[in-house]
Amino acid sequence: MPYVEFGPVEKRIVQVAVENHADLIVFGAQSRYLIEPEDSSDFRMHFSLPYTAAADPGHPHTISLKLRDMNQLFNSMDPSPFIEKDLDDDAEEFIVSWAQEFSPKAPLKLRIYLDQWPAEDPKELIRTAVHNHFAHGAQITNLEFKRLMRQGRTSLFIGLLFLAACLILSKMLLGHQAGTWAAIVRESLTIAGWVAMWRPMQIYLYDWWPLQRRSRIYAKLSHMPVELVQKGKS
């Protein structure tokens, strides 16, 4: 098999697969698979050809999961009703990680292969549960963003007050004094004042946009088509 260098996302998915004793991972330019084994203990990696627009019109990017049964998709510790259950952490991380690799405007579709098909058709239940999970994730992320903005405003107010106090104190007490120690104290007050501005600057320059990006991804996933395929059928 030729040597292939994986990026950070592929390496993370391989790590998740190994930790969960996955038997097969299929990476494609437009189709991503995480396939779990039935009994096999060996581990292999293969590549699939990308889907074409004709094969999947309107949804060029498909995220595919192969599961033994539909309970594998959900958090077994969550006592909520089925359509309100949280997704399994590994399944959510896999879906979100690949969604982040695609353009924000690119349409996505989730395709789930089930080995064990339940007595009642689970398509609508799973589709609703997946959409509810990511819609709830988008709401939680929006709340985190609002809390971060409130914290940023509070931090900015405190930082500006402290910076002004340090500059005024430095000017009033040491403005006309010469000497090494006066210069050290004056510079120390100035530095301390600007250090107090570090947290609001971090929030407004760096911390807000990952939350916005995650919220957009969750909102996108909450409306993506979800397709269920029974084992042996296409």
C-alpha positions, 0 to 999 in steps of 0.5 A: 500500500503506498504511503499516505500522509494524513492531516490532523482531522484524519489522524484524529479519526484514526485515533478514535477508530482505534480506541473504539476497535474500528475495523474499517475507515474509508476516506474519500474526497467527498465521502467520509466513513467510520465503519465499526467491526462485527467480530474482526480484531484487525484494522485496515484503511481503504480509500473510496472514489468520491461521489459525483454530483449526478450520483448525489444531486444537490448534496456533493458531500456525504458523511456516512456511518455504519452501525450495528443498531441505531442505539450505537448512535446515541448516548446510552446514559441519556435518559431522555425520550428517544427523539431528545437523546444526545448523540454519542460523543464519538459520533458527534465529533466525527460528524462535526469534524468532517462538516468543518472540513467543507465550505460553510455553504456546501450542502451536506447529507448524513447517511447511516447504514444499519446492520440490525433494522428494527421492527418499526421504520426508524427513519423519521425517529432518527432524522428528528433526533439528529436534527434536535441534537444539533439544533440544541447544540446551536442554541447552547453555543449561541448562549455561550456566545452571549455570555462571552460577549457580556464577559467581554463588556465587563472585562473591557469596562474593568480594564479601561478603569484600571488602565486609566487609574494606572496612567493617572497615578503614574502621571500625578505621583511620578510625572515630574520625578527623575531617577531610575526608581521613578522610571521603573515604577512609572513603567510598571504602572503603565504595563500593569494597566495594559495587562488588565486589557489582555482579557477583553482583547483576547475575547474580542480578537480571538474567542468569539469567532470559534463559537460563531463558527461552531454555531453555524455548523450546528445550525447547518447540521440541524437541517441536513438530510438524514438517510438510513440504509438497511444492510444489504440494500442501497 
